[in-house]
Amino acid sequence: MTRKNDIVATAVACIVLTSAVAASPIRELVRFESDGSPMVLQGFGLVIGLNGTGDSSKELSVARPLALALSQRGFPILPEELGKGKNVALVSVSMTLRSGAALAGDMFDVRVSTIYSASSLMGGELFVAPLGDPRPGGDVFALASGMIDVDDPSHPTTGKVHRGGQMVRGFLQAPKLGTSFNLVLKPHYAGYKSASVVASTINQSYYGRVPSDVTPIAHAVDSRTIRITVPVEERQDVVGFVGELLSWDVNPALLRLPPRVIVNQASGTITLTDDVTIGAVVFSDKELSITTIIPQPQPSETNPQVQVRNAASLRVGEDRPSEQARLRDLLDGWSQMAVPIEKQIEILSQLSRMGQLHAELIIE
């Protein structure tokens, strides 16, 4: 009989053997110098469904917005009628646009923190909260809602809603595109080697092979900055030229960076800077299912027993280091199985917390 673990590991991983790190478009690695600092959208909201750990309804600062929310949805009520329940908390909500730009429909993580006497947000759900420019009179750009995930149980008054904020209108700190401009490597890609590789990639992608009598259109200024000079023949359509430039691929392995797994939630992409491996671990998830046949079908078998597993498991790296699973293989398997990016991020986070992801995990 075939070992169960072998069957399941093969089925879950759906391994497509590859030793190369997949290329990433330049736009995943850089931002425009004129983009400025990340934009933080802020607001206030209510967390509901708490098990007696919320603010006291006697606090008018909590009772008033709760009464208003109920009234706006057809349940008129006065603040003093809310009783003595402690199942609701008034919270501060924030969402960071790290690139300084986002389009309507883009989704991001939101941070949630208590304001008054609530002792814990565990088990709570963020009621729909508008988020906007924190300056007085600032416009609303996003709505946030969803179940609260408390990262640290010892500090249960703060948490996050994974991809709980959705842009309802676009926000853009537009770069000034002239005949020349700077691209800046994101911090986790920074390095003199990285800047040089990106500049070389741009030049080779544009010219094929840079002629000796031509000034390259890109050169590395320092460990993070790449100066771009728009070719004369492209200056009638600078936006089109930039769009094409940002789509050119760079092999992250050439950047010679420490092993990192970089997740861009907005674009739903996962970038590996090295051939990342996974240590000895058993992974299971009730939302994935695997069907196995025991015993293995033989030409003489007419009625094999079929076993359906509601939880998919993966066990790797226990026998010999050479048998450790490559993360790239697992990502390829997830792609074939159409595993949602949210689930992939959740699993990667679990592996990182367990110390079995042999790389730094960065979620942006």
N, C-alpha and C positions, 0 to 999 in steps of 0.2 A: 504494500500500500504506500502511495506517495505521502510524504510527510505533509501535514496540514499547513505548516508554516511556509513550506516551499510553494505550495499552490497559491496561498493567499498573497505572499510577497510578490510572486510573479504577476498575479492578476491585478493587484493594486498599482504596482509600479508601471506596468505596461511599458517595460523599458525599451527605449530606442537608443542603442549604444552610440555614444558620442563623447569624445574627449575634449572637444572645443567648447569655449565659452561663447554663447551666442552674441552676435553683434548688437549694438544699441545705437539708435539714431543720436546725432549730436545734440538735438534738442533736449534729450534726457540728462545730459551732462552739464549743460550751461544755462546761464541766464544773460540777459542784456545788462550791461553796466548801468544803464539809466533806469533800470527797473526799480531801484531803491530797496528799502527794507521790506521784509514781509509785511503784509497787511493783516491786521487782527480785527475781525468783526466781533462785536460784543452785544450782549443783551441780557435780559433777565427772564426767568421762567419759573415754572412750578414742576416739582417732581411729585408724582402721585403714586399710590400703591404701596407706601411704606408701612411697615408693620409696627406702628407705635413709636417710630424713631424720628418722626418729622417735627416740624415746628408746632407750637400750640396754636390752635385756631383762635385763641383769645387775643393773639397778637394781631392787631389791625393791619399791620404791614403785610401779613400773610393772608388774612381773611379777605381784605379788599380785592386783591387781584384774583383770588379764587372765586369770590362772588361775581366779579366782573366777567370772568371766563364762563361761568355757568350761565349768567344772564345773556351773554352774546350768543349762546347756543340754545336759547329757548327755555332756560330754567331760572327765572328771576328769583333772586334770594338776597336777603340783607346780610352783611358781614356778621352781625350779632346772632344770626340764626344758624351759624355753622357748628355750634356746639363745642365740645371739648376734644374732638378727635385730634390725633397727632400723626395722621397718615399722609400729610402734604408738607413739602418744604419749599421755601422760596430760595432760589439759587441764582448764581451768576453763571452765565454761559458764554463761552468764547470759542472762536474758530479761526485758525491761522491759515492764510493763503501764502504759503512759503515762497512762491514765485512772484507774488505781487499781482497775480492775474488769475482769472477764472471765468468760465463761460456758464451761462444758464444751464442747469442740469448737472453740473459737476458736484461731486459729493466729497466731503471731508470729515475727519474726526472732529468732535467737539469736546471741550473740557467743561466740567460742571463742578461747582463748589458751593457749599452751603453758605448762607449769610447770617442766619440767626441761631436758634437753639437746637436745630436738628442734630441728632447724634450719629446718624448713619444714613447713607443713601443706598445701601445694599437692598436689592430687590425692587428698587423704584424705577419708574418710567418717566422720562422727561416729556411733559406736555408741550405741544407745539409752541415754540418760542421764536419770535422774530430776531434776527441778528443784523446789525448794520454798522455803519461808520460810527466809531465811538465819540466823534466830535459832536457838539451840540447841534441838533437839527439834522444829524446825519441820516442819509437814506438807508432803507432796509434792502439788503442784498441777498439774504438767505433765511431759510426756516430750518429749525432744528427740532428733532424729536427722537424718541427711541429708548430702549432699555439701557439702564446705567450699568457699566462695568467698573467695579471698584478694583483698581489695580493692587492696592495695598490694604488688606483687611485691618491692619493696625492703624490706618488713617482713613476710615470709611466715609469721611465727610467730603471727599473729592473723588471724582471718577471721570469716565469718558463714555461717550456714545460712539461706537465704531461706525464711521461713515454716516453719522446721524444728521449732518448738516448738508442741505442741498441749496445750491445757488438758484435764486428765482430771477436774477438778472445778472448780466455780465459785469465784471469789474476788471479794468485794465489800466495799469500804469504804463502807458505806451512809451516804448523806446524812441529816441530821436534817431532816425535812420538817415544819415547823410552819405557822403562819398566814402566815409570811413566811420567805424564804430568799434567798440570793444565787446567781446564776449567774455564772461567771467565763469570759471568752473565752479560748480557747487562745492561746498566745503569738503564733502567726503570723496571728491574726485581730485582735490587739489594736489599739486606736486609739479616740479619742474619737468619730470619725464612725461607726466600727463599732458601738460600744456604743449610740450613739444610734439607729442604724438597727435593731439587733436589738430594742431596747426598743419602738420605734415599730411594728415588725412584730408583736410580741406584742400590743400594745394594739389595733392595727387588726384582727388576726386574731380577737381575742376579742370586741370590740364591733362590728366592721364599720366603725363611725365613732364615735370617742370622744365621748360627750355632754359638753357644757361643764360640766354640774353633777356629773360623776362623776370621782373621783380615778383616774387611770390605774393599772392593776395592775402596770406595769413602768416603771422609770425608771433611766437610766444614772447610776451613782454616780461612776465615773471611767472611765479608758480601757479597763478590763477588766471592771469589775463592773456587773452589772445586778441591781437589787433587785426582787424579785417579792413582791407582797402578794396572797395568795390571796383571791379574792372570797368574801364571806360565804356566798353560795349554793353555793359549791364546797367548803366546808370539811368536809362530810360524806364526801367522797371526794377527798382531796388527791392521792393517788397517781394516780387516774384523770385528774385535772386536769393534773398535771405531765406525764403520758404524752402527753396531747393537745397540750400546749404545746410539748413537744420535737419533735413531728411537724410543726409549722407550718414552712413554707418561707421562706427568705430568699434573695434574689438576691445572690450574692457581689459582683457588679459594683457594687452600690449602696454597698458598704463602702469604696470608693475606696482599695483597697489596691494595692501594687505587683503586677505580674504574678506569680502564683504558681500552681503545680500541686500540690495537697495530696492525698496518697493515704492513705486510711485502710485499712490492711491488714485489720483485724479485720472491718470491715463491707463491704470490697470496693468502696468508693466512691472516685471521683476528682472533686475540686472544683477549678474554675478561678475565680480572682478577677478575671480579665480575659479579653479576647478574644485568647488566646495564639496566636502563630503559630510555624511551624517554618521554619528557615532552609534554605539550599541543602544538600541531603543525599540520599544514595542509601541506602535501607534494604533489606536482604534477610533473609529468614528461611526456613530449610529446612522448618519445620513448617507453613508456609502454602503452598498451591498455587493456581495460576491457570491456567485453560485459555483459550487464544486461538486464533482461526481466521485463517489467512493463506492467500490474500488474504481480504478481507472478503467475506462471502456476498453474492452478487448474484442476482437472479431467474434468471439463466441458469446459475449454478453448480450442478453436480450432484454434485460430489465434492470439496468443500473439504478442504484439508489442515488437520488439527487438531494443535495443538502443546500439550503439557502441560508446564508449568514446575513443578519441585519447589521452587523458591524464589520467593517473592513479593518484588517490588522496588517502591520508591517513590522518585521523583526530583522534588524540588520546589524552587522559589525560584531557579532558575538564570538565567531570562531577565529577568523584571521583578519588583521587589518586590511589585507588586500581585498577582502570581500565587502568592505564598507561601501555603502551606497553613495553614488554621486547625486548631489542635489539636482543637477541638470537632468539626469535620467528621470527623477521623480517628477520634476516640473513638466517634462515631456509627456509622462504618463497622465498627469492631471489634465494637461491640455487635451489629450485624446479622450479622456473621460468627461470633458467639459465641466470640471470642478470650478465653481465660482471663485473669483479672485478673493472675495471676502473670506471664504473657507480656507483658501491657500494661505492668506495672511494669518488667520487664526492658528493654523497648524504650525507655520513657521515660528510664530511667537511662542507657542508651547515648546517647540524643540529648542529655541534659544534659551528660554527660562530653565530648561532641564540641563543645559550645557551640552547638548548633543548636536547642535548646529555648529560646525567647525568654522565659524565666520561671524563677523559682527553683523547684526541685523539692524538696518536703518529703514524706518518707515517715514516717508515724507508726504 
